[in-house]
Amino acid sequence: MIDIKMTINGRPLTSDNFRDELEKLAIESIKDGIRKQLSGIPHELNGKRLIVEVVGTDLHHLSIQLSGPDELVKRAKSALEAE
């Protein structure tokens, strides 16, 4: 028999922590995707920052809420809708 071991971020993956590790990876992937989409716009205007909140009931039902200076929110919405 072949012995197969799995690790994620240097930690052994077991049946007990499989779901938690996958959720962590999914969350980081979502954050990275949003950062990538917003990379072309400024994140601050006149000392006020763009705030991005991802909210939902679970990983399958998420929405993005934006707040901050109107110009930044407008540009962020446009960048997020472009993909």
C-alpha positions as CSV (number, residue, x, y, z in Angstrom):
1,M,0.0,0.0,0.0
2,I,1.2,3.6,-0.7
3,D,1.3,5.9,2.2
4,I,0.1,9.4,1.2
5,K,0.4,12.4,3.5
6,M,-1.0,15.9,2.8
7,T,0.1,19.2,4.2
8,I,-1.3,22.7,3.8
9,N,0.8,25.6,4.8
10,G,3.2,23.2,6.6
11,R,0.5,21.6,8.7
12,P,-0.6,18.0,8.2
13,L,-4.1,17.7,6.7
14,T,-6.3,15.3,8.5
15,S,-10.0,14.4,8.2
16,D,-10.5,16.4,11.4
17,N,-9.1,19.7,10.1
18,F,-9.8,19.3,6.3
19,R,-12.9,21.5,6.3
20,D,-11.2,24.2,8.4
21,E,-8.1,24.3,6.1
22,L,-10.2,24.4,2.9
23,E,-12.3,27.3,4.3
24,K,-9.1,29.2,5.2
25,L,-7.8,28.7,1.7
26,A,-11.1,29.8,0.2
27,I,-11.2,32.9,2.3
28,E,-7.6,33.8,1.3
29,S,-8.5,33.2,-2.3
30,I,-11.5,35.5,-2.1
31,K,-9.3,38.2,-0.5
32,D,-6.6,37.8,-3.1
33,G,-9.1,38.1,-5.9
34,I,-10.6,41.3,-4.5
35,R,-7.1,42.8,-4.0
36,K,-6.2,41.9,-7.6
37,Q,-9.4,43.5,-9.0
38,L,-8.8,46.7,-6.9
39,S,-5.1,46.9,-7.5
40,G,-5.5,49.6,-10.2
41,I,-7.3,52.1,-8.1
42,P,-6.1,54.2,-5.2
43,H,-7.1,53.0,-1.7
44,E,-7.0,56.3,0.0
45,L,-8.2,59.8,-0.9
46,N,-7.7,62.9,1.3
47,G,-6.7,60.7,4.2
48,K,-9.8,58.6,4.0
49,R,-9.5,54.9,3.1
50,L,-11.6,52.6,1.0
51,I,-13.2,49.9,3.2
52,V,-14.2,46.6,1.7
53,E,-16.4,44.2,3.6
54,V,-17.3,40.7,2.5
55,V,-20.4,39.5,4.3
56,G,-22.7,36.5,3.9
57,T,-24.2,33.5,5.6
58,D,-21.6,31.1,4.2
59,L,-18.9,30.9,1.6
60,H,-21.5,30.3,-1.1
61,H,-23.6,33.4,-0.3
62,L,-21.3,36.4,-0.1
63,S,-21.6,40.0,-1.1
64,I,-19.2,42.9,-1.1
65,Q,-20.0,46.2,0.7
66,L,-17.9,49.2,0.0
67,S,-17.6,52.4,2.0
68,G,-15.3,55.4,2.1
69,P,-15.0,58.5,-0.1
70,D,-17.6,58.5,-2.9
71,E,-15.0,58.7,-5.7
72,L,-13.2,55.6,-4.4
73,V,-16.4,53.6,-3.9
74,K,-17.4,54.5,-7.4
75,R,-14.1,53.4,-8.9
76,A,-14.0,50.2,-6.7
77,K,-17.5,49.2,-7.9
78,S,-16.5,49.7,-11.5
79,A,-13.3,47.6,-11.0
80,L,-15.2,44.8,-9.3
81,E,-18.0,44.7,-11.9
82,A,-15.4,44.6,-14.7
83,E,-14.7,40.9,-14.3
